[in-house]
Amino acid sequence: MRKRLKWSSMALALSLVSSRQSFAQNVDHVIGAPFTATVSSTFTKDGKITQSTIQLARASNGSTYRATYLANGEVSSIEIEDIPNNRSINITLLAKSPFDHVYRLSKPIRGKFMTDSVEAINQQLKRTERFWVEQPDRPKPNGQVHYVSLGEKNSEGMTLFGFHSERTYTDGRKCISEFWRSDLGFMLSSKTVCPGEDKQDSFILTNLRREEPDTNLFEIPTNSSPMTDQQLDANTVSIIENQTGVRKSSALLPGIEEGVPFPYQSSTLGWFEVVQNRSSSNLVAFNAPYQCPRGGPLFHYDGLLFGNSITPPGDGIVIGAGDLSKCTGGVDAAIFSDGHAEGDLQELTSLYAWRRGAYQGLVESIRHLNAIASKQESVEFAAKALPGEFHSTDMKTIQTESIGYNFVSGIVVKRLSNFNTDHTVPYLTVPSEDVERIPRIEEVMKAEGLSRDEASVVILSRSLERWRSVLEGHLQLPAVK
């Protein structure tokens, strides 16, 4: 039976699958609103022009199709979001890659695709438009963004909502954007000009046909093969006979099975290995260091800390590895969702120390954010105070705990340091589908009568509280199997 494999972010960086398209090309999963269209984008900087083309389609059931074209007209990648089967299909079509015509299946990041209707999107855009009309956003200096509604207009049977934004930097430079969004759930056009940087970015959606697309678009091509352990095993055949390194014993890790490391295209591009979950519960975290003559990769993976995907029983993940003719190493510790842990006691202790440090960072960050919200502290004070508040009573793990603390506090301090220019919330993967959704900033502003900055603090605090609640109960090393 073939099992799906997930690739780590390190492997994704090698373009084994297509990267997620920018916000401009994202299409909502709208039921009962099929279409096909072409998106043409142009990016100009310092006189150099880069153009690209994307073919879009959406079926009546909300499934979406996105094909990216190279400059020579060839399709480089396809991304399908299959609503009925609740899965994403990423197909790589790179002739010079060993993964040409290879597809990867995955679940939606939040566990389930969310669908919408034209009416719901229309009302949401109307609320946003009304907000900017009733509460005009005054011009802002120092890198903040000033928004203005451009009103509504009708085109080809759809309602378009226009918005204008202007960002003014401390040195006087400006970037001006104008974009129009359709109640069909996509952006129709956008243009951004930054005169002082000789930079311009624009795109437009054309050839819109509001009819059911070809059903074949949403099917996996027959000439594509799955990214499976069988295929990866085929890539290792040529190096098995020359293997001289010795892998670590797996006697302490009955729930983990490691494949032989293999090179990506050539050894100069790095080595990888397949880690299979042979346990009866989800693989949540593991540690995989390699010792080589000139150092080696260290893969520290934790679904509760870094937003990594959690690996179900029977599935696998591809991670960075070392050449076993020169290096030794592999997975030496693993944590599973049923509460048990396997592997080297010292390494498992470190995995949990990371978590405890991160947990303390979340507690301190939430405390400062709540103080900002109640006007007891300034943003500047919190950003300066947070990094220096780590403490630990366990001298054996104090260094590792401090790494976890600094990881979290670094995220929050960076966010606070850009507080006036960035109201986004760090995306934190929570392995639960029943966690309350973090509200949008406009929802908090309206419901609680807060300014945009005040609502931003509230949302950031709630997102960190959600993260803290996920870590709670998973901070201490259980009995090792």
C-alpha positions as CSV (number, residue, x, y, z in Angstrom):
1,M,0.0,0.0,0.0
2,R,1.4,3.4,-1.0
3,K,1.7,6.0,1.7
4,R,1.9,9.8,1.2
5,L,5.0,11.6,2.2
6,K,5.3,15.2,3.4
7,W,8.3,17.3,2.6
8,S,9.9,19.6,5.1
9,S,10.2,23.3,4.5
10,M,13.8,22.7,3.6
11,A,12.8,20.4,0.8
12,L,10.1,22.8,-0.4
13,A,12.7,25.4,-0.8
14,L,14.2,23.2,-3.6
15,S,11.0,23.7,-5.6
16,L,9.8,20.2,-5.5
17,V,6.3,21.5,-5.5
18,S,5.0,24.9,-6.6
19,S,5.0,27.7,-4.1
20,R,1.7,29.2,-3.0
21,Q,0.8,32.0,-5.3
22,S,0.6,35.5,-4.0
23,F,-2.5,37.0,-2.5
24,A,-3.4,38.5,-5.8
25,Q,-4.1,35.1,-7.4
26,N,-5.8,33.5,-4.4
27,V,-9.4,32.4,-5.3
28,D,-12.1,31.8,-2.6
29,H,-14.0,28.5,-2.6
30,V,-17.3,29.9,-3.7
31,I,-20.2,27.5,-4.2
32,G,-22.3,27.9,-7.4
33,A,-20.0,30.4,-9.1
34,P,-17.9,28.6,-11.7
35,F,-15.5,30.4,-14.0
36,T,-12.2,30.3,-16.0
37,A,-9.8,33.2,-16.4
38,T,-6.3,34.3,-17.1
39,V,-4.1,36.4,-14.8
40,S,-1.3,38.4,-16.4
41,S,1.2,40.1,-14.0
42,T,4.0,42.5,-14.6
43,F,6.8,43.5,-12.1
44,T,9.1,46.3,-13.0
45,K,12.2,47.3,-10.9
46,D,15.1,49.4,-12.0
47,G,13.9,49.2,-15.6
48,K,13.9,45.3,-15.6
49,I,10.5,43.8,-16.5
50,T,9.3,40.4,-15.3
51,Q,6.0,39.0,-16.6
52,S,4.1,35.8,-15.7
53,T,0.8,34.2,-16.6
54,I,-1.5,32.0,-14.4
55,Q,-4.6,30.1,-15.6
56,L,-7.4,30.0,-13.0
57,A,-10.6,28.0,-12.8
58,R,-13.3,27.2,-10.3
59,A,-15.9,24.5,-10.4
60,S,-19.5,24.9,-9.1
61,N,-18.6,22.8,-6.0
62,G,-15.9,25.4,-5.0
63,S,-12.9,23.4,-6.2
64,T,-10.1,25.7,-7.6
65,Y,-7.4,25.2,-10.3
66,R,-4.3,27.2,-10.7
67,A,-1.7,26.6,-13.4
68,T,1.6,28.6,-13.6
69,Y,3.2,29.2,-17.0
70,L,6.9,29.8,-17.8
71,A,7.9,32.5,-20.2
72,N,8.1,30.0,-23.0
73,G,4.5,29.1,-22.5
74,E,5.0,25.7,-20.8
75,V,3.2,24.9,-17.6
76,S,5.6,24.6,-14.6
77,S,3.2,23.7,-11.9
78,I,-0.5,23.0,-11.1
79,E,-2.3,23.4,-7.8
80,I,-5.7,22.0,-7.3
81,E,-7.8,22.5,-4.2
82,D,-10.3,19.6,-4.3
83,I,-13.4,20.5,-2.1
84,P,-15.3,17.2,-2.3
85,N,-12.3,15.2,-1.2
86,N,-10.9,17.9,1.1
87,R,-7.4,17.7,-0.3
88,S,-4.8,19.8,-2.1
89,I,-3.0,18.4,-5.1
90,N,0.3,19.9,-6.1
91,I,1.8,18.8,-9.4
92,T,5.3,19.6,-10.5
93,L,6.1,19.8,-14.2
94,L,9.8,20.6,-14.3
95,A,11.5,18.7,-17.1
96,K,15.0,19.1,-15.6
97,S,13.9,17.9,-12.1
98,P,13.8,14.3,-10.9
99,F,10.3,15.2,-9.7
100,D,8.9,16.0,-13.1
101,H,5.3,15.0,-13.4
102,V,5.2,14.1,-9.7
103,Y,2.2,15.0,-7.5
104,R,1.8,15.5,-3.8
105,L,-1.4,15.2,-1.8
106,S,-2.0,17.1,1.4
107,K,-4.8,18.2,3.7
108,P,-5.8,21.8,4.1
109,I,-3.7,23.7,6.6
110,R,-6.6,24.3,8.9
111,G,-7.9,20.7,8.5
112,K,-10.9,21.6,6.3
113,F,-11.5,23.9,3.3
114,M,-13.9,26.7,4.1
115,T,-16.5,27.5,1.4
116,D,-18.4,30.7,0.8
117,S,-21.2,32.2,-1.3
118,V,-21.3,35.2,-3.6
119,E,-23.8,36.9,-1.2
120,A,-21.6,36.4,1.8
121,I,-18.5,37.8,0.1
122,N,-20.6,40.7,-1.2
123,Q,-21.8,41.6,2.3
124,Q,-18.3,41.3,3.7
125,L,-16.9,43.7,1.1
126,K,-19.8,46.1,1.8
127,R,-19.0,46.1,5.5
128,T,-15.3,46.8,4.8
129,E,-16.3,49.6,2.4
130,R,-18.7,51.1,4.8
131,F,-16.1,51.0,7.6
132,W,-13.7,53.1,5.5
133,V,-16.5,55.6,4.6
134,E,-17.9,56.0,8.1
135,Q,-14.5,56.1,9.8
136,P,-12.2,57.7,7.2
137,D,-8.6,56.6,7.7
138,R,-6.5,59.8,8.0
139,P,-3.1,60.1,6.3
140,K,-0.3,58.5,8.3
141,P,3.4,59.0,8.4
142,N,6.3,56.7,9.5
143,G,5.5,53.7,7.3
144,Q,1.8,53.3,8.3
145,V,-0.8,52.6,5.6
146,H,-3.6,55.0,4.8
147,Y,-6.8,53.4,3.3
148,V,-9.5,54.9,1.2
149,S,-12.6,53.3,-0.3
150,L,-13.0,53.8,-4.1
151,G,-16.6,52.7,-4.0
152,E,-18.4,50.0,-6.1
153,K,-19.0,49.4,-9.7
154,N,-20.6,46.7,-11.8
155,S,-18.8,44.7,-14.5
156,E,-19.8,41.6,-16.4
157,G,-22.6,40.8,-13.9
158,M,-20.4,41.1,-10.8
159,T,-19.9,43.8,-8.2
160,L,-16.4,45.2,-7.8
161,F,-15.2,47.0,-4.7
162,G,-12.3,49.3,-5.0
163,F,-9.7,50.3,-2.4
164,H,-6.8,52.7,-2.4
165,S,-3.8,52.5,0.0
166,E,-0.8,54.7,0.5
167,R,2.2,53.9,2.6
168,T,4.5,56.8,3.5
169,Y,8.0,55.9,4.8
170,T,10.1,58.0,7.3
171,D,12.4,59.2,4.5
172,G,9.4,60.5,2.5
173,R,9.2,57.6,0.0
174,K,5.7,56.4,-0.9
175,C,4.1,53.3,-2.3
176,I,0.6,53.7,-3.7
177,S,-1.8,50.8,-4.5
178,E,-5.2,50.6,-6.0
179,F,-7.0,47.3,-6.3
180,W,-10.5,46.0,-7.2
181,R,-12.0,42.9,-5.7
182,S,-15.0,41.0,-7.0
183,D,-17.8,39.5,-5.0
184,L,-17.1,36.3,-7.0
185,G,-14.2,35.8,-4.6
186,F,-11.1,37.0,-6.5
187,M,-9.1,40.1,-7.2
188,L,-9.8,41.6,-10.6
189,S,-6.9,44.0,-10.8
190,S,-4.2,45.6,-8.7
191,K,-1.5,48.2,-9.3
192,T,1.3,49.3,-6.9
193,V,3.7,52.1,-7.7
194,C,6.7,53.1,-5.6
195,P,8.1,56.1,-7.4
196,G,11.2,56.6,-5.2
197,E,12.3,53.0,-5.8
198,D,11.5,52.8,-9.5
199,K,9.3,49.8,-8.7
200,Q,5.9,48.9,-10.1
201,D,3.8,45.8,-9.7
202,S,0.5,45.1,-11.4
203,F,-1.8,42.4,-12.6
204,I,-5.1,42.0,-14.3
205,L,-7.6,39.2,-14.6
206,T,-8.9,38.8,-18.2
207,N,-10.7,36.2,-20.4
208,L,-13.3,35.7,-17.7
209,R,-15.9,33.1,-18.7
210,R,-18.6,32.4,-16.1
211,E,-19.3,28.8,-17.0
212,E,-18.4,25.3,-15.8
213,P,-14.7,24.6,-16.6
214,D,-13.5,21.3,-18.1
215,T,-13.8,18.7,-15.3
216,N,-10.4,17.2,-16.4
217,L,-8.7,20.2,-14.9
218,F,-9.5,19.0,-11.4
219,E,-8.2,15.4,-11.9
220,I,-4.6,14.2,-11.4
221,P,-3.0,13.7,-14.8
222,T,-2.6,10.1,-15.8
223,N,1.1,10.7,-16.7
224,S,1.9,11.9,-13.2
225,S,3.1,9.7,-10.3
226,P,2.6,10.1,-6.6
227,M,5.5,11.2,-4.4
228,T,5.8,7.9,-2.5
229,D,8.3,5.9,-0.5
230,Q,8.6,3.5,-3.5
231,Q,9.7,6.3,-5.7
232,L,12.2,7.7,-3.2
233,D,13.6,4.2,-2.6
234,A,14.3,4.0,-6.4
235,N,16.5,7.1,-6.0
236,T,18.6,5.4,-3.2
237,V,19.5,2.3,-5.2
238,S,22.6,3.7,-6.8
239,I,24.2,4.8,-3.4
240,I,23.3,1.8,-1.2
241,E,26.3,-0.3,-2.4
242,N,28.8,2.5,-1.7
243,Q,27.4,3.2,1.8
244,T,30.1,3.0,4.4
245,G,28.6,5.1,7.2
246,V,26.9,3.5,10.2
247,R,23.4,4.6,11.1
248,K,22.4,5.0,14.7
249,S,20.6,2.1,16.3
250,S,16.8,2.3,16.1
251,A,16.2,-0.1,19.0
252,L,15.1,2.9,21.2
253,L,12.8,4.1,18.4
254,P,10.4,1.3,17.5
255,G,7.9,3.9,16.2
256,I,10.3,5.3,13.6
257,E,11.7,3.8,10.4
258,E,14.4,5.6,8.5
259,G,15.3,5.2,4.9
260,V,18.9,5.4,3.5
261,P,19.8,9.1,2.8
262,F,19.8,10.1,-0.9
263,P,21.2,13.1,-2.8
264,Y,18.9,15.6,-4.4
265,Q,20.0,15.7,-8.1
266,S,23.6,15.9,-6.9
267,S,25.3,15.8,-3.5
268,T,26.1,19.5,-3.8
269,L,22.4,20.3,-3.4
270,G,22.1,18.3,-0.2
271,W,21.1,14.9,1.1
272,F,17.7,13.8,2.4
273,E,16.1,10.9,4.1
274,V,12.6,9.5,4.6
275,V,11.3,9.2,8.1
276,Q,8.3,6.9,8.4
277,N,5.9,6.9,11.3
278,R,5.4,3.2,12.3
279,S,3.6,4.0,15.5
280,S,-0.1,3.7,16.1
281,S,-0.4,7.4,16.9
282,N,0.7,10.7,15.3
283,L,4.3,11.7,15.2
284,V,4.4,15.2,16.7
285,A,8.1,16.0,17.2
286,F,11.5,14.5,16.6
287,N,15.2,15.4,16.6
288,A,17.6,14.3,13.8
289,P,21.2,15.5,14.1
290,Y,24.1,14.4,11.8
291,Q,27.8,14.5,12.7
292,C,30.0,15.1,9.7
293,P,33.7,16.1,9.2
294,R,32.7,19.7,8.7
295,G,29.6,19.8,10.9
296,G,26.2,18.5,9.7
297,P,22.5,19.2,9.5
298,L,20.3,19.3,12.6
299,F,16.6,18.8,12.0
300,H,14.5,19.9,15.0
301,Y,10.8,19.2,14.2
302,D,7.9,20.0,16.5
303,G,4.3,20.4,15.4
304,L,3.4,22.3,18.6
305,L,6.2,24.8,18.2
306,F,7.0,25.5,14.6
307,G,3.7,24.8,12.9
308,N,5.1,21.7,11.3
309,S,2.6,19.2,9.9
310,I,1.9,16.3,12.3
311,T,2.6,13.0,10.6
312,P,-0.1,10.3,10.9
313,P,0.6,6.6,11.4
314,G,1.9,5.1,8.2
315,D,2.8,8.4,6.6
316,G,6.3,9.8,6.2
317,I,8.2,13.0,5.9
318,V,11.4,13.9,3.9
319,I,14.0,15.8,6.0
320,G,17.6,17.0,5.5
321,A,20.3,14.3,6.2
322,G,24.0,13.6,5.8
323,D,26.0,11.5,3.4
324,L,26.5,8.2,5.3
325,S,29.8,7.6,3.6
326,K,31.1,10.6,5.6
327,C,28.6,11.2,8.4
328,T,26.7,9.4,11.2
329,G,23.4,10.4,12.5
330,G,19.6,10.2,12.2
331,V,16.5,10.4,14.4
332,D,17.5,10.1,18.0
333,A,14.3,11.2,19.8
334,A,10.6,11.3,19.0
335,I,7.3,12.4,20.7
336,F,3.9,11.0,19.7
337,S,0.4,12.3,20.2
338,D,-0.7,9.5,22.5
339,G,1.7,10.9,25.1
340,H,4.6,8.4,24.8
341,A,8.1,9.3,23.8
342,E,11.0,7.2,22.3
343,G,14.7,7.5,21.9
344,D,17.7,9.0,23.7
345,L,16.8,10.4,27.2
346,Q,19.1,13.4,26.9
347,E,17.7,14.4,23.5
348,L,14.1,13.9,24.7
349,T,14.8,16.1,27.7
350,S,16.0,18.8,25.2
351,L,12.9,18.6,23.1
352,Y,10.7,19.2,26.2
353,A,13.0,22.0,27.4
354,W,12.5,23.8,24.1
355,R,8.7,23.6,24.8
356,R,9.0,24.9,28.4
357,G,11.1,27.8,27.3
358,A,8.6,28.6,24.5
359,Y,5.7,28.3,27.0
360,Q,7.3,30.8,29.3
361,G,7.9,33.1,26.4
362,L,4.2,33.0,25.6
363,V,3.1,33.6,29.2
364,E,5.4,36.7,29.4
365,S,4.3,38.0,26.0
366,I,0.6,37.7,26.8
367,R,1.2,39.5,30.1
368,H,2.9,42.4,28.3
369,L,0.2,42.5,25.6
370,N,-2.5,42.7,28.2
371,A,-0.7,45.5,29.9
372,I,-0.5,47.4,26.6
373,A,-4.2,46.8,26.0
374,S,-5.0,48.3,29.5
375,K,-2.6,51.2,28.8
376,Q,-0.3,50.2,31.7
377,E,2.6,49.8,29.4
378,S,3.8,51.2,26.1
379,V,4.6,49.1,23.0
380,E,8.2,50.3,23.2
381,F,8.6,49.3,26.9
382,A,7.2,45.8,26.2
383,A,9.5,45.3,23.2
384,K,12.6,46.2,25.3
385,A,11.6,44.3,28.5
386,L,10.4,41.0,27.0
387,P,13.8,39.6,25.8
388,G,15.4,39.9,29.3
389,E,12.7,38.2,31.4
390,F,13.7,34.6,30.9
391,H,14.3,32.6,34.0
392,S,14.8,28.9,34.9
393,T,15.4,26.9,38.1
394,D,16.8,23.9,36.2
395,M,20.5,24.5,35.5
396,K,20.7,21.3,33.4
397,T,18.2,22.6,30.8
398,I,18.5,26.3,31.2
399,Q,20.4,26.8,27.9
400,T,17.9,24.8,25.9
401,E,14.9,26.5,27.6
402,S,16.3,29.9,26.8
403,I,16.4,29.0,23.1
404,G,12.7,28.2,23.2
405,Y,12.0,31.4,25.1
406,N,14.0,33.5,22.6
407,F,12.2,31.8,19.7
408,V,8.8,33.0,20.9
409,S,9.9,36.4,22.3
410,G,11.8,37.1,19.1
411,I,8.5,36.7,17.1
412,V,6.6,39.0,19.4
413,V,9.3,41.6,19.7
414,K,9.6,41.8,15.9
415,R,5.9,42.2,15.7
416,L,5.9,44.9,18.3
417,S,8.8,46.7,16.7
418,N,6.7,47.0,13.5
419,F,3.5,47.7,15.4
420,N,2.6,50.8,13.5
421,T,3.1,49.3,10.0
422,D,2.1,45.6,10.5
423,H,-1.3,44.5,11.9
424,T,-1.0,40.9,10.8
425,V,-1.0,38.1,13.3
426,P,1.7,35.4,13.3
427,Y,0.1,32.3,11.8
428,L,0.4,29.5,14.3
429,T,-0.7,26.0,13.3
430,V,-2.9,24.4,16.0
431,P,-3.5,20.7,15.6
432,S,-7.2,20.9,16.5
433,E,-10.2,21.7,14.4
434,D,-12.4,22.8,17.3
435,V,-10.2,25.7,18.4
436,E,-12.1,29.0,18.3
437,R,-11.3,31.1,15.2
438,I,-9.3,34.2,15.9
439,P,-11.5,37.1,14.7
440,R,-10.5,39.6,12.0
441,I,-9.3,43.0,13.2
442,E,-12.4,44.8,11.8
443,E,-14.6,42.4,13.8
444,V,-12.8,43.2,17.1
445,M,-12.8,47.0,16.3
446,K,-16.6,46.9,15.8
447,A,-17.5,44.5,18.6
448,E,-15.4,46.1,21.3
449,G,-15.2,49.7,20.1
450,L,-11.4,49.7,19.7
451,S,-9.0,51.6,17.5
452,R,-7.2,49.6,14.9
453,D,-4.0,49.5,17.0
454,E,-5.9,48.5,20.1
455,A,-7.7,45.7,18.2
456,S,-4.3,44.5,16.8
457,V,-3.0,44.0,20.4
458,V,-6.1,42.1,21.4
459,I,-5.9,39.8,18.4
460,L,-2.2,39.1,18.9
461,S,-2.7,38.3,22.6
462,R,-5.6,35.9,21.7
463,S,-3.5,34.1,19.1
464,L,-0.7,33.6,21.6
465,E,-3.1,32.4,24.2
466,R,-4.4,29.8,21.7
467,W,-0.8,28.7,21.1
468,R,-0.1,28.6,24.9
469,S,-3.2,26.4,25.4
470,V,-2.0,23.9,22.8
471,L,1.4,23.6,24.5
472,E,0.0,23.3,28.0
473,G,0.0,19.7,29.1
474,H,2.8,18.8,26.7
475,L,5.8,20.3,28.6
476,Q,7.1,17.4,30.7
477,L,8.9,14.2,29.6
478,P,6.7,11.1,30.1
479,A,7.9,7.7,30.7
480,V,10.1,6.7,27.8
481,K,9.3,3.5,26.0
